[in-house]
Amino acid sequence: MFHHVAYFLGTVQGKKLKKEDYITPPLKLPPNLPPNATLFDHGAPEIARQLTMLDFKLFARIKPLELVNQAWVKPKYSHQAKNILHFAERMNTLTRWAATSILAQKDKPSRAKMITDLISIADELLKLNNFSSFIAIINALEGSAISRLHSTWNKVDRKACLRNEEMYDIILPDSNFKKLRNRISKADPPCIPYVGLFMSDLTFATECNPTVVDGMINFVKCKYINDIINRLRLYQQKPYRFEVVPTIEAPLSELNALDEETLYEMSLKIEPRKPK
């Protein structure tokens, strides 16, 4: 099966980049930014851009053959899917980093502001078609450690809360993530899709279709898998062209994130459970 899919993977040509694809847009930084500015002082638009640049580097490294035979879920073959596993781990770390950033704040107004900042960053990521980091941050905001902070959320601007609800609605799993799939399919590259959808589709294609039919290789299955992988490959061919901002890129390259258990314990200390 592996060899037959590999044959199909060699048959697709990439799209040629246009002249405008090489143009670097101007920076989107707040005016009068102080020398000692923190990461979040740089504003949501540029933070989202720098996140996206880092994400695309990892996304572009994923090789087609890493997606064959579900190597990413088989410890024995995980070395064959190191790039996709690294990308997935980066997204999980980003989710924990966002939650850590909120819970690390010393008081309720600061936590509310951090939530607002992260909602703005998620909104900017959506505009950039970076569905991967977009989902990672929304997952942090809707995760158990953050969503339970009702007293903190009451301090968040109503408009920001409504926007968060709208964005969360996009990633709901209803009808096999219909809204998210539609959004990704309509996005003009450059785009970083939610790779989890491709992994899910490949799992279905691999497990729910026989490899051999009437004693012959099921080339319909091979083509089905090939089509899924080639859709992902098309997104890898048009990179983002933003200028690197070292003061943003550096902290986003090495995310300081606590583990899930610690995050929930911190959440309980900030807002203890109410007695029944």
Buried (B, 14 or more C-beta within 10 A) or exposed (E): BEEBBBEBBEEEEEEEEEEEBEEEEEEBBEEEEEEEBEBBBBBBBBBBBBBBBBBBEBBBBBBBBBBBBBBBEEEEBEEBBBBBBEBBEBBEBBBBBBBBBBBEBEEBEBBBBBBBBBBBBBBBBBEBBBBBBBBBBBBBBBBEBBEBBEEBBEBBEEEBBEBBEEBBEBBEEEEEBEBBBEBBEEBEBBBBBBBBBBBBBBEEBBEEBEEEEEEEEBBEBBBBBBEBBBBBBBBBBBBBEBEEBEBBBEBBEEBEBBEBEBBBBBBEEBBEEEEE
